Amino acid sequence: MIESVLETLSYPPIQRALAACLLCGASCALLSVFVVLMRMPLIGVSMSHAAFAGAVLGMLMGVNPFLSGFILCLLAAAVLGPLSDRADMAPENILGIMFSFLMGVAFLGIGILTRSKAQALSLMWGSLLTLSNADLVVLAVVTVLLAVFIVLFFKEIRAVLFNRRLAASSGVPESLIYYTLLFFTGAVISSNLATVGGLLIFALLVQPGAVAMQLTYNLKSFFWISAAAGVVACLAGLGASYIFDIPSGAAVVLAATLLFALAFVFSPKRRVARRKRNIP
Amino acid sequence: MTDQALILNHVFLQKNKSTLLADINLRIGSNEFVGIIGPNGAGKTTLLNVIAGFEKFTGELYLFGKAMTGRRSQKARLTIGYVPQLTPIDPGFPILAGQAVMTGAVGQAGLFRKPGKDVELEAMHLMEMMRIAHLVDRPVGHLSGGERQKVLLARAILQHPDVLLLDEPTANLDIAVQKEVLNLIDEIYEKRSLTILLVTHDFNMLPVHLRRVVLLKEGRIFFDGDATVGLSGSMLSRLFQYRLETFERGGRRFVSYD
């Protein structure tokens, strides 16, 4: 059994898949801290569909799918950022329209595509075993840059997460932090299209942060727990996919959901809240 | 430093073809305590938002003689402290009361620099002044409404503002806590020599040091002057289009209505 696992691990595509799992889990999970604490899951889902639509359009036009996905993601961020800041319209409605429009564009692209429909479809749920070294390098660079951004601007990030308006009023470059985050959302999503795909990535943009939300009041620990949950979900999903011969993307999402269920059931924060409610 | 903390000349603000502020002209002296009062939709919060830099406007705004337009105004705005109305917060949100107060020092410290130990000590001192020092390690989401407002007050004061904008800081608080917060605002005014603009709806719960009121109606200044005149029954009745009467008890003025 061990020999068989070691032999499997010696294959370069498997090694690349493992490395991609680690990077995908970490990058999505770090981003999910912002998605959860800034309550912007709809922005996450809209941008993941923008990346998917962009990648499909890229295939149609013979452009690198990562690049076209990234560009459409940034365009979506440029529209979504100011829209979500406007108080005179319900952002949920705009995001709903944006989300369905981008899905329409993506499926139109797939319909028109005369060749390699399978490649386009793989962008929906990823294809860990067909990753190239270039895919991995892009993912690694994006993950490292996101981690550096969080470390360098941690105190500003904390102020913005607490209250964007208060942060702006006390001289924190709130817009810069917010728009950099949207930029990273685009970069992380488009660089992960090849690993978990445009549909399933949404789970990794929400669930690791939601796991951390159940376990800590400390923002630093929040980032660590979220990253660990993302990596564990990805590795467990990949392992389950190998052992039970099931699709890896779906297994990753189910593993992330299981982690959230465990965190929810054993949440010390919920226990404290329950105790408080029981005090007469 | 000029003795005029704020000067607003012909300030207009329009959104979606409706006028939120129309020809606002105000001169607010250094160390003045001014109440901004008016019915719902009169433009009170919008006026504070313009001064705080949250809204784009036309006209002129000067803070201690410096024009508040363009990018250069951002640094000057560091001298404006802002306390919003009480808003809900997720009980599980990962920030402790002490950390929330410290966010007031982030802008002053600048990028890539941590606020020093002296700032941490000052934050603790402010929390003691607000009587919330024992809550320093409590998650903000677990605090009561009054405790949260005190955290926001301490946070704003840690910023060392010359002008403090208070947007209904006692809204949604019970009477005893309202009084406690207002006493703290009076104490801050006495000790820190700040210019304070306070938006409020409650005429019976006003800080002792409030001497001047600006009454707003439909985005325009309806009255600007002495609080005893501005808060008279006849003036308030005209402002709210509703019969209001004032009476005095124990040296304090109260407003009643039918």
Interface residues (C-beta under 8 A of the other chain):
Chain A: L37 D88 L152 F153 K155 E156 R158 A159 L161 F162 N163 R165 L166 A167 A168 S169 S170 G171 V172 P173 A212 M213 Q214 T216 Y217 N218 L219 S221 F222 K269 A273
Chain B: K15 N16 A52 G53 F54 Q74 K75 R77 L78 I80 G81 Y82 P84 P91 G92 F93 P94 I95 L96 Q99 A100 T103 G104 V106 G107 Q108 A109 L111 F112 K114 P115 P139 V140 L152 R155 A156 Q159
